[in-house]
Every structure is written in structure tokens, then in C-alpha cells.
């Protein structure tokens, strides 16, 4: 599992082997064994080498997140630490719990946890000045469904604030961002994580996730219709070429149009098994080129404006 270096600046991992993985085609290399503490000098040297993350084995990741969760309250409350760094710690601490909740048979635990994490994201964003460009650099962008979920929710929260939505609406948008891919619970991981070209049948499975997610949540009385539309319509396109039903323009709920922009932005800037991540400017240029066809033009302009903060 990939963990940003900033997390180790704010939390000292103990009794856990730490690895570097400079080339995804090679095997990870042990950098710091479990009986040695990582120092600030070690972190500085890694940054000088262009390394932004360390890796922890899947077997040890539960212990690491337990350690991190135990110190999470103090880290989130530390106003001297930049908010984007605290968000990176929140993401690392919650990722395994989110994954566990995601795979439960009943969606109740996942919805409840999403509500809890959304409150923490919104609190950090609303009580601190956060530069989206710095946030993008800080959050994890490895190939991991639950990294993607928290990234999209965070970007959606920023967009909601930029659009002038109320605090309650912002909270709903953030929750919707965390829930948007819940339908992937019903797709085999062998399809979700496949490194080679998908068959037509596998693409049909992938394209079913918005409707499956909507069906999973639609009878809940604690979710707003707008949030359900974020789940159902985030892969619709302005020109009607999206899925699951090919809605066009204003037929697509505004919050789903918002989500579509940040969902694709995070997908492009995240590394995948079959390609490397795009540069931020290339991803923004893609959004701009496809404004008015794939994406809502106003939503694209809003995200471009937010990303130009300095």
C-alpha cells in the first residue's frame, strides 16, 4: 500500500517495514526495516530523490492504520499543520476502514462511515484556507479505489464551496462523492483491476455500476435525491453519449455534472496498472477541450478557476 511521505512526518510508523518502489515493473525494495525508526533526514533524502511515497505490505497495513487512527484526532486538531497535510493523513487512516465497509453485504456501514468522513473533510476545508493545487500534490494517486473515492469527495467539496453552495449542501455533495462508486461493490475485482483490455462483457459490467449503486441506495430515507443522482448520473455526458441512460444537458442533475468533472480529473491524474498518471495541466486541458460535450462548461470553468489559486 502506498502512503505519502507527509504522513510519516506527522506520524512515526513503528514496527513496520517500509519500502520504496521506484519502478512499478520491478519489485519493491526495503528502505527502512521494522526495527529502525524513519528520521526527518531520511524523509528529506527521499524527497531530494523525487520520492513522494513509501510502501507498506498489505499484511502490515492494518497495523499501520490502527497506529495512525490512534493519533488521528491530535493530528486533525493541530492548526499549525497545513490542512492539506492533515487531509492526507485522514485519507491514509480511513482507507482500510472505508474498504472494509465498502465490501460489507449491507451498505449501512459504508453510508455511515461516508457521513463521518465527509464531516471531517468539510471541517478541514471550511476552517482553513486550502489551495487546490497543493491538495492535488498531497493526496494519494495510486491505483486504489478507496483513494479515488476520498480524492473525488474532497475535490467535490472544494467545488461546492467555489459554487457558493450552503454548508449543508456542501456536506451532501461531499457525502455523494464518497458514495458515487458504491455500485462497484457488485463488480468482481478481477474486472475492476484488470491490466489488459476489457472484453465487451466486462465493459458492460463496469458500465452497470451507476445503476447498481443507485438501486443499492435508493430506498434509504437518510439520503437526498440529489445525492442519489450523483451516484446514478456521474457518467452521463452533456452530449448524451454517457451511461447508464444517455441523459443530455440539464437532464443531468447539477451535482452529477459537478461530480463528473472531478471524477475524471482524479482518474486522469491517478496512476493506473495500464498507464502512468497525467500531469495536472494535461488533465485540466482535457477537461477544457471537452467542456460542452462530455462535461458541463460552467463546472469545468469553476474547477479551472479553483485550480488557479496560488
KETOR-57311 format. One record per residue (C-alpha): residue in three letters; x, y, z. Coordinates in steps of 0.1 Angstrom, whole numbers, padded with zeros to 4 digits, m for minus. Layout:
! residues N
SITE res    px    py    pz
SITE ALA     X     Y     Z
...
This chain:
! residues 310
SITE res    px    py    pz
SITE UNK  0000  0000  0000
SITE UNK  0012  0035 m0009
SITE UNK  0015  0062  0018
SITE UNK  0026  0098  0012
SITE UNK  0058  0109  0028
SITE UNK  0040  0137  0046
SITE UNK  0021  0112  0066
SITE UNK  0054  0099  0081
SITE UNK  0063  0135  0090
SITE UNK  0032  0137  0111
SITE UNK  0031  0101  0124
SITE UNK  0060  0078  0131
SITE UNK  0053  0043  0120
SITE UNK  0066  0017  0144
SITE UNK  0075 m0020  0140
SITE UNK  0066 m0019  0103
SITE UNK  0089 m0025  0073
SITE UNK  0088  0004  0048
SITE UNK  0096  0000  0011
SITE UNK  0104  0022 m0019
SITE UNK  0091  0013 m0054
SITE UNK  0108  0035 m0079
SITE UNK  0097  0014 m0109
SITE UNK  0064 m0004 m0110
SITE UNK  0079 m0030 m0133
SITE UNK  0103 m0041 m0106
SITE UNK  0099 m0055 m0071
SITE UNK  0096 m0030 m0041
SITE UNK  0129 m0025 m0022
SITE UNK  0131 m0025  0016
SITE UNK  0141  0010  0027
SITE UNK  0136  0010  0064
SITE UNK  0132 m0022  0084
SITE UNK  0107 m0025  0113
SITE UNK  0133 m0022  0140
SITE UNK  0146  0012  0127
SITE UNK  0127  0045  0130
SITE UNK  0125  0067  0100
SITE UNK  0141  0101  0106
SITE UNK  0134  0136  0092
SITE UNK  0168  0133  0074
SITE UNK  0156  0101  0057
SITE UNK  0125  0119  0045
SITE UNK  0145  0148  0032
SITE UNK  0167  0125  0013
SITE UNK  0138  0107 m0002
SITE UNK  0122  0140 m0013
SITE UNK  0155  0150 m0029
SITE UNK  0155  0118 m0049
SITE UNK  0120  0127 m0062
SITE UNK  0102  0101 m0040
SITE UNK  0068  0112 m0027
SITE UNK  0056  0080 m0011
SITE UNK  0066  0049  0008
SITE UNK  0050  0015  0006
SITE UNK  0038 m0009  0033
SITE UNK  0029 m0046  0027
SITE UNK m0008 m0054  0026
SITE UNK m0003 m0077  0056
SITE UNK  0012 m0048  0077
SITE UNK m0012 m0021  0065
SITE UNK m0039 m0029  0091
SITE UNK m0014 m0023  0119
SITE UNK m0002  0009  0104
SITE UNK m0038  0023  0100
SITE UNK m0045  0013  0136
SITE UNK m0015  0033  0148
SITE UNK m0024  0062  0125
SITE UNK m0061  0062  0137
SITE UNK m0050  0063  0173
SITE UNK m0032  0096  0167
SITE UNK m0056  0110  0141
SITE UNK m0076  0132  0165
SITE UNK m0045  0151  0176
SITE UNK m0032  0155  0140
SITE UNK m0065  0168  0127
SITE UNK m0068  0193  0156
SITE UNK m0033  0207  0151
SITE UNK m0039  0241  0134
SITE UNK m0002  0245  0129
SITE UNK m0002  0217  0103
SITE UNK m0014  0228  0068
SITE UNK m0049  0214  0062
SITE UNK m0039  0196  0030
SITE UNK m0014  0176  0050
SITE UNK m0040  0167  0076
SITE UNK m0063  0156  0048
SITE UNK m0036  0133  0035
SITE UNK m0033  0117  0070
SITE UNK m0071  0114  0072
SITE UNK m0071  0096  0038
SITE UNK m0044  0072  0048
SITE UNK m0061  0065  0082
SITE UNK m0095  0059  0068
SITE UNK m0087  0040  0036
SITE UNK m0087  0005  0051
SITE UNK m0118  0011  0071
SITE UNK m0136  0025  0040
SITE UNK m0125 m0006  0021
SITE UNK m0138 m0029  0047
SITE UNK m0171 m0010  0050
SITE UNK m0174 m0009  0012
SITE UNK m0173 m0047  0009
SITE UNK m0199 m0055  0036
SITE UNK m0231 m0071  0023
SITE UNK m0253 m0043  0037
SITE UNK m0244 m0007  0026
SITE UNK m0254  0007  0061
SITE UNK m0218  0007  0074
SITE UNK m0204  0023  0043
SITE UNK m0230  0051  0042
SITE UNK m0225  0058  0079
SITE UNK m0187  0059  0076
SITE UNK m0190  0081  0045
SITE UNK m0211  0106  0065
SITE UNK m0184  0106  0092
SITE UNK m0155  0111  0068
SITE UNK m0174  0138  0049
SITE UNK m0178  0158  0081
SITE UNK m0141  0157  0087
SITE UNK m0133  0167  0051
SITE UNK m0157  0196  0051
SITE UNK m0145  0208  0085
SITE UNK m0108  0209  0074
SITE UNK m0117  0226  0041
SITE UNK m0141  0252  0056
SITE UNK m0120  0261  0087
SITE UNK m0087  0265  0067
SITE UNK m0075  0281  0035
SITE UNK m0067  0252  0013
SITE UNK m0051  0257 m0021
SITE UNK m0065  0230 m0045
SITE UNK m0032  0228 m0064
SITE UNK m0013  0219 m0032
SITE UNK m0040  0195 m0022
SITE UNK m0036  0176 m0055
SITE UNK  0001  0173 m0049
SITE UNK m0006  0159 m0014
SITE UNK m0033  0133 m0018
SITE UNK m0025  0098 m0028
SITE UNK m0029  0090 m0065
SITE UNK m0021  0053 m0067
SITE UNK m0044  0028 m0083
SITE UNK m0067  0022 m0053
SITE UNK m0105  0025 m0055
SITE UNK m0107  0040 m0020
SITE UNK m0080  0066 m0026
SITE UNK m0101  0076 m0056
SITE UNK m0133  0079 m0035
SITE UNK m0117  0102 m0009
SITE UNK m0100  0123 m0036
SITE UNK m0132  0128 m0055
SITE UNK m0152  0137 m0024
SITE UNK m0125  0162 m0014
SITE UNK m0125  0178 m0048
SITE UNK m0163  0178 m0049
SITE UNK m0164  0196 m0015
SITE UNK m0140  0223 m0029
SITE UNK m0162  0227 m0060
SITE UNK m0193  0230 m0039
SITE UNK m0177  0258 m0019
SITE UNK m0165  0275 m0050
SITE UNK m0200  0274 m0065
SITE UNK m0214  0291 m0033
SITE UNK m0235  0262 m0021
SITE UNK m0246  0263  0015
SITE UNK m0227  0244  0042
SITE UNK m0255  0217  0043
SITE UNK m0254  0214  0005
SITE UNK m0216  0211  0006
SITE UNK m0219  0183  0032
SITE UNK m0244  0165  0010
SITE UNK m0221  0169 m0021
SITE UNK m0191  0155 m0001
SITE UNK m0211  0125  0011
SITE UNK m0223  0120 m0025
SITE UNK m0187  0120 m0037
SITE UNK m0178  0093 m0012
SITE UNK m0208  0072 m0023
SITE UNK m0206  0077 m0060
SITE UNK m0188  0044 m0069
SITE UNK m0208  0022 m0044
SITE UNK m0221  0002 m0073
SITE UNK m0186 m0012 m0079
SITE UNK m0193 m0034 m0048
SITE UNK m0211 m0057 m0072
SITE UNK m0183 m0059 m0098
SITE UNK m0156 m0086 m0095
SITE UNK m0122 m0072 m0085
SITE UNK m0107 m0092 m0114
SITE UNK m0126 m0069 m0137
SITE UNK m0120 m0036 m0118
SITE UNK m0083 m0042 m0116
SITE UNK m0077 m0059 m0149
SITE UNK m0044 m0047 m0165
SITE UNK m0053 m0058 m0201
SITE UNK m0081 m0047 m0224
SITE UNK m0116 m0053 m0212
SITE UNK m0140 m0075 m0232
SITE UNK m0174 m0062 m0242
SITE UNK m0190 m0082 m0214
SITE UNK m0166 m0067 m0189
SITE UNK m0173 m0032 m0201
SITE UNK m0210 m0039 m0197
SITE UNK m0202 m0048 m0161
SITE UNK m0183 m0016 m0155
SITE UNK m0210  0005 m0170
SITE UNK m0236 m0011 m0147
SITE UNK m0221  0004 m0116
SITE UNK m0240  0037 m0115
SITE UNK m0274  0019 m0118
SITE UNK m0263 m0008 m0093
SITE UNK m0252  0018 m0069
SITE UNK m0285  0037 m0072
SITE UNK m0305  0006 m0067
SITE UNK m0285 m0002 m0036
SITE UNK m0292  0032 m0020
SITE UNK m0325  0044 m0035
SITE UNK m0347  0031 m0007
SITE UNK m0327  0048  0021
SITE UNK m0346  0077  0038
SITE UNK m0314  0094  0050
SITE UNK m0301  0103  0015
SITE UNK m0313  0132 m0006
SITE UNK m0325  0127 m0042
SITE UNK m0296  0149 m0054
SITE UNK m0271  0125 m0038
SITE UNK m0287  0096 m0054
SITE UNK m0285  0114 m0087
SITE UNK m0247  0119 m0081
SITE UNK m0244  0081 m0078
SITE UNK m0267  0074 m0108
SITE UNK m0256  0100 m0133
SITE UNK m0219  0108 m0128
SITE UNK m0210  0090 m0160
SITE UNK m0236  0108 m0181
SITE UNK m0224  0133 m0207
SITE UNK m0237  0167 m0218
SITE UNK m0239  0154 m0254
SITE UNK m0260  0123 m0244
SITE UNK m0232  0098 m0251
SITE UNK m0228  0088 m0215
SITE UNK m0243  0060 m0194
SITE UNK m0264  0044 m0179
SITE UNK m0293  0060 m0200
SITE UNK m0278  0087 m0221
SITE UNK m0292  0118 m0205
SITE UNK m0283  0152 m0220
SITE UNK m0276  0187 m0208
SITE UNK m0298  0199 m0180
SITE UNK m0315  0164 m0177
SITE UNK m0284  0156 m0157
SITE UNK m0285  0168 m0121
SITE UNK m0261  0198 m0114
SITE UNK m0243  0179 m0087
SITE UNK m0238  0149 m0110
SITE UNK m0223  0174 m0136
SITE UNK m0201  0187 m0108
SITE UNK m0190  0152 m0099
SITE UNK m0183  0142 m0135
SITE UNK m0156  0169 m0137
SITE UNK m0137  0160 m0105
SITE UNK m0142  0123 m0111
SITE UNK m0124  0123 m0145
SITE UNK m0098  0148 m0132
SITE UNK m0088  0124 m0104
SITE UNK m0089  0094 m0128
SITE UNK m0066  0111 m0152
SITE UNK m0041  0123 m0125
SITE UNK m0040  0089 m0108
SITE UNK m0017  0061 m0119
SITE UNK m0033  0030 m0133
SITE UNK m0019 m0005 m0139
SITE UNK m0020  0001 m0177
SITE UNK m0007  0037 m0178
SITE UNK  0011  0064 m0158
SITE UNK m0006  0094 m0143
SITE UNK m0013  0125 m0163
SITE UNK  0003  0158 m0154
SITE UNK m0022  0182 m0137
SITE UNK m0020  0207 m0165
SITE UNK m0027  0180 m0191
SITE UNK m0057  0168 m0172
SITE UNK m0071  0204 m0169
SITE UNK m0065  0208 m0207
SITE UNK m0085  0177 m0213
SITE UNK m0114  0190 m0192
SITE UNK m0113  0223 m0211
SITE UNK m0113  0206 m0245
SITE UNK m0143  0185 m0237
SITE UNK m0164  0212 m0220
SITE UNK m0198  0214 m0236
SITE UNK m0196  0178 m0249
SITE UNK m0185  0154 m0222
SITE UNK m0187  0180 m0194
SITE UNK m0208  0209 m0183
SITE UNK m0189  0240 m0194
SITE UNK m0197  0260 m0162
SITE UNK m0185  0232 m0140
SITE UNK m0152  0229 m0159
SITE UNK m0147  0267 m0157
SITE UNK m0153  0265 m0119
SITE UNK m0127  0238 m0114
SITE UNK m0102  0255 m0136
SITE UNK m0107  0287 m0116
SITE UNK m0102  0268 m0083
SITE UNK m0070  0252 m0096
SITE UNK m0055  0286 m0105
SITE UNK m0054  0296 m0068
SITE UNK m0018  0305 m0058
